[in-house]
C-alpha cells in the first residue's frame, strides 16, 4: 500500500475547447489523498488461520465479520471470553473474509509523473488560468510528497494536460500511464486499517470450531444421506429438523456437504419459515448465500473463497456431479478432457494394429548379421515383445 495524491481539475471556462487559446483556459484544483495500490485488491497479510482461545480472552470483531453475535454464546459460556468495542482493550483481533471488501473500494485512475504535473501547474498564468490560491495549494501538497506519480481521475483532465498545444507546460506521452484499477482504503477506514496491520489478526473461520460447541455434529457422507432423505420425504417437520442440524453443525468440517445440500434442496429450504431462524441465517451469512438453490460452480467459488479446495472436497464433488459434468461437457470449473472408444471398437482397432506391426532391428555398424524373421510358430505377441512396440504409442489409444 502506498500514499498517493489525486488531483482533479475544475474547468471554469469551456471556451478554450473551441478557441484553443490559453487566454480562455481557467481551472481550479481539488486534491485528495488515497491509500492504496494498483492491481489486485489488497488483502491483510500474515493473518493466522487457527486460533487458540484462552479463558477470559477479549475479542475485537472488526468490520466484515459475518458470525452473528448470538452464535458467539457457546464461546462466551465455555471459555468465558467476551467481545470488546475498543481494539486497544482486546487480546485477539478477528477479521472476516469480507473485511477487505468493506474497508476498500476501487477506481480506474491515470498515473502522471509528479514533476511533470507540478511543472504544468507552475507554467500557467496566475490570475488568468489559475488562482494563486490553487498554485500554492498544489505546491504545498507536493513539497514533501515522495511518490513518483500523482493520480488523475478523468480522461478529460489527461486531454488538458497532453492534447492542447496552447498549454506551455504540455505533458508528453511518456509523462503518464493509461488508466488501470486502483484499490484504495475508504476514508472512514484509513486509521482503522493502519491500526489493524500492526496487530496479530485471526480470520473468523478460526472461531468456527468453537461456535457450535465442541460436540457439534460433522456432516459426513452418512449424515448427508440422512439429511437428503429428510428433505426428500416432503415432510415439513423433517425439513425443519434437517435445517436445524445444518445450522448447528461444524461448518468447517461439513462445508462441502452443506453446499451440496443447498444445491440439491435449495428450493425446499427457501420455502421453510425456519430459513429466517437466527441460527440458519448465521449459516447463510457464513456461506455468503441466500437460502435457495445454488449451482455446482457456486460450490467451487465458495470453496475457493473459504480456501477449502482440497483433494477430499473436490473428490466428493466429482462423486456427486460426475454424470452432470459429463452430460453438459463441463462448466467454469470442470472440464471433460478424455474421450475414448468402447471395448468393442478398441478390440477391433487393436487387432488391426497388431497386423500392421513391422519388424525392424537395425544392424550393428561393425558386424552386420541378418535378423531372424518371425517363424510361423511365433505368435504376434512374441513379435511385439521382440520389437518393443507398445500400443500406448498409437494415436488411436
C-alpha positions as CSV (number, residue, x, y, z in Angstrom):
1,X,0.0,0.0,0.0
2,X,1.2,3.5,-0.9
3,X,0.0,7.0,-0.3
4,X,-1.0,8.8,-3.5
5,X,-2.3,12.3,-4.1
6,X,-5.2,12.6,-6.6
7,X,-5.7,15.9,-8.4
8,X,-8.9,16.9,-10.3
9,X,-9.4,19.9,-12.5
10,X,-12.5,22.0,-12.2
11,X,-12.9,23.7,-15.6
12,X,-14.3,27.2,-15.1
13,X,-14.4,28.2,-18.8
14,X,-15.0,25.8,-21.6
15,X,-14.4,28.3,-24.5
16,X,-10.8,27.2,-24.8
17,X,-12.1,23.8,-26.2
18,X,-13.1,25.6,-29.4
19,X,-10.7,28.6,-29.4
20,X,-7.6,26.6,-28.4
21,X,-6.4,29.9,-26.8
22,X,-4.6,29.9,-23.5
23,X,-6.5,33.2,-22.5
24,X,-9.7,31.2,-22.4
25,X,-8.4,28.5,-20.2
26,X,-9.2,28.7,-16.5
27,X,-9.3,26.0,-13.8
28,X,-9.3,25.3,-10.1
29,X,-7.8,22.2,-8.5
30,X,-9.1,19.6,-6.0
31,X,-6.7,17.4,-4.0
32,X,-7.4,14.1,-2.3
33,X,-5.0,11.7,-0.5
34,X,-5.6,8.0,-1.2
35,X,-4.0,5.0,0.5
36,X,-3.9,2.1,-2.0
37,X,-2.3,0.1,-4.7
38,X,-2.7,-0.7,-8.4
39,X,-3.5,-4.2,-9.5
40,X,-5.2,-6.8,-7.3
41,X,-7.4,-5.8,-4.3
42,X,-5.4,-5.6,-1.2
43,X,-5.6,-8.4,1.4
44,X,-4.4,-8.4,5.0
45,X,-1.1,-10.2,5.3
46,X,0.0,-12.7,7.9
47,X,-3.4,-13.5,9.2
48,X,-3.5,-16.6,11.4
49,X,-5.8,-19.3,10.2
50,X,-6.0,-21.0,13.6
51,X,-6.8,-19.5,17.0
52,X,-6.2,-20.9,20.5
53,X,-8.7,-19.4,22.8
54,X,-7.8,-18.9,26.4
55,X,-10.0,-18.4,29.3
56,X,-11.3,-14.8,29.6
57,X,-9.8,-13.7,26.2
58,X,-11.1,-10.4,25.0
59,X,-12.0,-10.4,21.3
60,X,-12.4,-7.4,19.0
61,X,-14.6,-8.2,15.9
62,X,-13.7,-6.0,13.0
63,X,-16.0,-4.8,10.3
64,X,-16.7,-7.6,7.8
65,X,-17.1,-10.4,10.4
66,X,-20.2,-12.3,9.5
67,X,-20.6,-14.6,12.5
68,X,-23.8,-13.5,14.2
69,X,-23.2,-12.3,17.8
70,X,-25.8,-14.7,19.1
71,X,-23.7,-17.6,17.7
72,X,-20.9,-16.5,20.0
73,X,-22.8,-17.6,23.1
74,X,-21.1,-21.0,23.1
75,X,-17.7,-19.3,23.2
76,X,-18.8,-17.0,26.0
77,X,-20.2,-19.8,28.1
78,X,-17.4,-22.3,27.5
79,X,-14.4,-20.0,27.7
80,X,-15.6,-17.0,29.5
81,X,-14.4,-14.8,26.7
82,X,-16.1,-11.6,25.7
83,X,-16.1,-9.1,22.8
84,X,-15.0,-5.5,23.3
85,X,-15.6,-2.4,21.2
86,X,-12.2,-0.9,21.8
87,X,-9.5,-2.7,19.9
88,X,-6.9,-1.4,22.4
89,X,-8.6,-3.5,25.1
90,X,-8.6,-6.7,23.1
91,X,-6.3,-9.7,23.3
92,X,-7.1,-11.0,19.8
93,X,-8.5,-9.2,16.8
94,X,-10.8,-11.1,14.5
95,X,-11.3,-10.1,10.8
96,X,-13.7,-11.5,8.2
97,X,-13.3,-12.6,4.7
98,X,-15.3,-9.5,3.8
99,X,-13.2,-7.1,5.9
100,X,-11.1,-6.1,2.9
101,X,-14.2,-5.5,0.8
102,X,-15.9,-3.4,3.4
103,X,-12.8,-1.2,4.0
104,X,-11.8,-0.7,0.4
105,X,-13.1,0.5,-3.0
106,X,-11.5,0.9,-6.4
107,X,-11.4,3.4,-9.3
108,X,-9.8,3.5,-12.7
109,X,-7.1,6.1,-12.5
110,X,-4.3,7.5,-14.6
111,X,-0.7,8.0,-13.3
112,X,1.1,11.2,-14.1
113,X,4.7,11.9,-13.3
114,X,4.7,14.2,-10.2
115,X,7.4,16.6,-11.6
116,X,5.6,16.9,-14.9
117,X,2.3,17.8,-13.3
118,X,3.9,20.3,-10.9
119,X,5.6,21.9,-13.9
120,X,2.3,22.2,-15.8
121,X,0.6,24.0,-12.9
122,X,3.5,26.4,-12.4
123,X,3.6,27.4,-16.1
124,X,0.0,28.6,-16.1
125,X,-0.6,32.3,-15.8
126,X,-1.7,33.2,-12.3
127,X,-4.8,35.3,-12.2
128,X,-5.9,34.3,-15.7
129,X,-5.6,30.5,-16.0
130,X,-5.5,29.6,-12.3
131,X,-5.8,31.5,-9.0
132,X,-2.7,31.9,-6.8
133,X,-4.5,30.0,-4.0
134,X,-4.6,26.8,-6.1
135,X,-1.0,27.1,-7.2
136,X,0.1,27.4,-3.6
137,X,-2.2,24.6,-2.6
138,X,-0.6,22.2,-5.2
139,X,3.0,23.2,-4.3
140,X,2.3,22.8,-0.6
141,X,0.8,19.3,-1.2
142,X,3.8,18.3,-3.3
143,X,6.5,19.8,-1.1
144,X,7.1,16.6,0.9
145,X,5.4,14.2,-1.5
146,X,7.9,11.4,-2.4
147,X,5.8,9.3,-4.8
148,X,6.9,9.3,-8.4
149,X,3.4,9.6,-9.6
150,X,0.2,11.6,-8.8
151,X,-3.2,10.3,-9.8
152,X,-5.7,11.7,-12.3
153,X,-9.3,10.6,-12.4
154,X,-10.7,11.8,-15.7
155,X,-9.7,11.4,-19.3
156,X,-10.8,15.0,-19.9
157,X,-8.1,16.1,-17.4
158,X,-5.5,14.0,-19.3
159,X,-6.5,15.7,-22.5
160,X,-6.0,19.1,-20.9
161,X,-2.5,18.0,-19.8
162,X,-1.5,16.5,-23.1
163,X,-3.7,17.5,-26.1
164,X,-3.9,21.2,-26.1
165,X,-0.9,22.8,-27.7
166,X,-1.8,26.2,-26.3
167,X,-0.6,24.9,-22.9
168,X,3.0,26.0,-22.2
169,X,3.6,23.0,-19.9
170,X,2.0,20.4,-22.0
171,X,2.9,16.8,-21.0
172,X,4.5,14.2,-23.3
173,X,3.0,10.7,-23.7
174,X,5.9,9.4,-21.6
175,X,4.8,11.5,-18.7
176,X,1.7,9.5,-17.9
177,X,0.3,5.9,-17.9
178,X,-3.1,4.8,-19.1
179,X,-5.8,4.1,-16.5
180,X,-5.8,0.9,-14.5
181,X,-7.6,-0.4,-11.5
182,X,-6.5,1.3,-8.2
183,X,-7.7,-0.2,-5.0
184,X,-7.8,2.1,-2.0
185,X,-8.9,2.2,1.6
186,X,-12.1,4.2,2.2
187,X,-11.5,7.4,4.1
188,X,-13.5,6.3,7.1
189,X,-11.3,3.2,7.5
190,X,-7.8,4.5,6.9
191,X,-7.0,4.9,10.6
192,X,-8.6,1.5,11.4
193,X,-6.6,-0.1,8.6
194,X,-3.4,1.3,9.8
195,X,-4.1,0.1,13.3
196,X,-5.1,-3.4,12.3
197,X,-2.0,-4.1,10.3
198,X,0.1,-3.6,13.4
199,X,-1.8,-6.3,15.3
200,X,-2.0,-10.1,15.4
201,X,-5.0,-10.9,13.3
202,X,-7.2,-14.0,13.1
203,X,-9.7,-15.0,10.4
204,X,-13.3,-15.5,11.7
205,X,-13.2,-19.0,10.3
206,X,-10.8,-19.9,13.1
207,X,-13.6,-19.4,15.6
208,X,-16.0,-21.9,13.9
209,X,-14.7,-24.9,15.8
210,X,-15.9,-23.2,18.9
211,X,-19.1,-21.6,17.6
212,X,-21.5,-24.6,17.9
213,X,-19.6,-26.2,20.8
214,X,-17.0,-28.9,20.8
215,X,-19.7,-31.5,20.4
216,X,-21.2,-30.0,17.2
217,X,-22.1,-32.7,14.6
218,X,-20.0,-33.1,11.5
219,X,-21.9,-33.7,8.3
220,X,-20.1,-36.6,6.6
221,X,-21.4,-38.8,3.8
222,X,-23.6,-40.8,6.1
223,X,-25.2,-37.7,7.7
224,X,-25.5,-36.2,4.3
225,X,-27.6,-39.1,3.1
226,X,-29.8,-39.0,6.2
227,X,-30.4,-35.2,5.7
228,X,-31.1,-35.8,2.0
229,X,-33.7,-38.4,2.9
230,X,-35.3,-36.0,5.3
231,X,-35.7,-33.3,2.6
232,X,-36.9,-35.9,0.1
233,X,-39.7,-37.1,2.4
234,X,-41.6,-33.8,1.8
235,X,-42.4,-33.7,5.5
236,X,-42.2,-30.2,6.9
237,X,-41.0,-31.3,10.3
238,X,-38.2,-33.4,8.7
239,X,-37.1,-30.4,6.7
240,X,-37.1,-28.1,9.7
241,X,-35.1,-30.6,11.7
242,X,-32.6,-31.1,8.8
243,X,-32.1,-27.3,8.6
244,X,-31.5,-27.1,12.3
245,X,-28.8,-29.8,12.1
246,X,-27.2,-28.0,9.3
247,X,-27.2,-24.7,11.2
248,X,-25.7,-26.3,14.3
249,X,-23.1,-28.4,12.5
250,X,-19.3,-27.9,12.4
251,X,-19.2,-25.6,9.5
252,X,-15.6,-26.2,8.5
253,X,-15.6,-30.0,8.5
254,X,-19.1,-30.1,7.0
255,X,-18.5,-27.4,4.3
256,X,-18.7,-29.4,1.1
257,X,-21.7,-31.4,2.2
258,X,-23.5,-28.3,3.4
259,X,-23.1,-26.7,0.0
260,X,-24.3,-29.8,-1.8
261,X,-27.4,-29.8,0.4
262,X,-28.1,-26.2,-0.7
263,X,-27.5,-27.2,-4.4
264,X,-29.9,-30.1,-4.2
265,X,-32.5,-28.9,-1.8
266,X,-32.4,-25.1,-2.1
267,X,-36.0,-25.0,-3.2
268,X,-37.5,-26.8,-0.2
269,X,-35.2,-24.9,2.1
270,X,-36.3,-21.5,0.8
271,X,-39.9,-22.4,1.3
272,X,-39.5,-23.0,5.0
273,X,-40.1,-20.3,7.5
274,X,-37.2,-21.6,9.6
275,X,-34.9,-20.2,7.0
276,X,-35.3,-16.9,8.9
277,X,-34.2,-18.5,12.2
278,X,-31.1,-16.8,13.6
279,X,-29.0,-19.9,13.6
280,X,-29.8,-20.7,9.9
281,X,-29.3,-17.1,8.9
282,X,-25.9,-17.4,10.6
283,X,-25.1,-20.3,8.4
284,X,-26.2,-18.5,5.2
285,X,-24.2,-15.4,6.3
286,X,-21.1,-17.6,6.7
287,X,-21.5,-19.2,3.3
288,X,-22.5,-15.8,1.8
289,X,-25.5,-17.2,0.1
290,X,-29.3,-16.8,0.1
291,X,-31.3,-19.8,1.2
292,X,-32.1,-21.0,-2.3
293,X,-30.6,-23.4,-4.9
294,X,-27.1,-22.8,-6.0
295,X,-25.1,-24.2,-8.9
296,X,-22.2,-26.6,-8.7
297,X,-19.9,-23.8,-9.9
298,X,-21.1,-21.7,-6.9
299,X,-20.0,-24.5,-4.7
300,X,-16.5,-24.3,-6.1
301,X,-16.5,-20.5,-5.8
302,X,-17.4,-20.7,-2.1
303,X,-14.7,-23.4,-1.5
304,X,-12.2,-21.1,-3.2
305,X,-13.3,-18.1,-1.1
306,X,-13.0,-20.3,2.1
307,X,-9.7,-21.7,1.0
308,X,-11.2,-25.1,1.2
309,X,-10.4,-26.5,-2.3
310,X,-8.8,-29.8,-1.1
311,X,-8.4,-33.2,-2.7
312,X,-11.0,-34.6,-0.3
313,X,-13.6,-31.9,-1.1
314,X,-13.1,-32.0,-4.8
315,X,-13.4,-35.8,-4.8
316,X,-16.7,-35.5,-3.1
317,X,-17.9,-33.1,-5.8
318,X,-16.8,-35.4,-8.6
319,X,-18.6,-38.2,-7.0
320,X,-21.9,-36.4,-6.9
321,X,-21.6,-34.4,-10.1
322,X,-19.6,-36.6,-12.4
323,X,-22.6,-37.5,-14.6
324,X,-23.9,-33.9,-14.7
325,X,-20.4,-32.7,-15.7
326,X,-20.1,-35.3,-18.4
327,X,-23.6,-34.7,-19.8
328,X,-23.0,-30.9,-20.1
329,X,-19.4,-31.1,-21.2
330,X,-18.0,-29.4,-18.1
331,X,-18.5,-25.9,-16.6
332,X,-16.5,-23.0,-15.5
333,X,-14.5,-25.2,-13.0
334,X,-14.9,-28.6,-14.6
335,X,-13.9,-29.9,-18.0
336,X,-14.3,-33.1,-19.9
337,X,-10.9,-33.9,-21.2
338,X,-10.7,-37.6,-22.3
339,X,-12.8,-39.3,-24.9
340,X,-12.1,-43.0,-25.7
341,X,-13.7,-45.9,-27.6
342,X,-16.0,-48.6,-26.3
343,X,-14.4,-52.0,-25.6
344,X,-15.9,-53.4,-28.9
345,X,-14.3,-50.8,-31.0
346,X,-11.0,-50.9,-29.1
347,X,-10.6,-54.6,-29.6
348,X,-11.2,-54.3,-33.4
349,X,-8.6,-51.5,-33.6
350,X,-6.1,-53.5,-31.5
351,X,-6.3,-56.4,-33.9
352,X,-5.6,-54.1,-36.9
353,X,-2.6,-52.5,-35.1
354,X,-1.1,-55.9,-34.4
355,X,-1.3,-57.0,-38.0
356,X,0.4,-53.8,-39.2
357,X,3.4,-54.1,-36.9
358,X,6.6,-54.0,-39.0
359,X,9.6,-55.8,-37.6
360,X,12.8,-53.8,-37.9
361,X,16.0,-54.1,-36.0
362,X,19.0,-52.0,-37.2
363,X,22.2,-53.9,-38.0
364,X,25.3,-53.3,-35.9
365,X,27.8,-51.0,-37.5
366,X,30.9,-53.3,-37.2
367,X,29.4,-56.6,-37.9
368,X,26.1,-56.9,-39.7
369,X,24.1,-60.0,-39.0
370,X,20.8,-61.0,-40.5
371,X,17.8,-60.6,-38.3
372,X,15.8,-63.7,-37.8
373,X,12.4,-63.5,-39.3
374,X,9.4,-64.4,-37.4
375,X,8.6,-68.1,-37.8
376,X,5.2,-69.5,-38.3
377,X,5.3,-70.8,-34.7
378,X,5.9,-67.3,-33.3
379,X,2.8,-65.6,-32.0
380,X,2.0,-61.9,-32.7
381,X,2.7,-61.2,-29.0
382,X,6.3,-62.7,-29.4
383,X,6.9,-60.4,-32.3
384,X,5.6,-57.3,-30.5
385,X,7.8,-58.1,-27.5
386,X,10.9,-58.6,-29.5
387,X,10.5,-55.3,-31.4
388,X,9.5,-53.4,-28.2
389,X,6.3,-52.0,-29.8
390,X,3.7,-50.6,-27.4
391,X,0.1,-49.9,-28.3
392,X,0.2,-46.9,-26.0
393,X,2.2,-45.1,-28.6
394,X,-0.6,-45.4,-31.1
395,X,-2.6,-42.3,-31.9
396,X,-5.8,-44.4,-31.7
397,X,-5.5,-45.1,-28.0
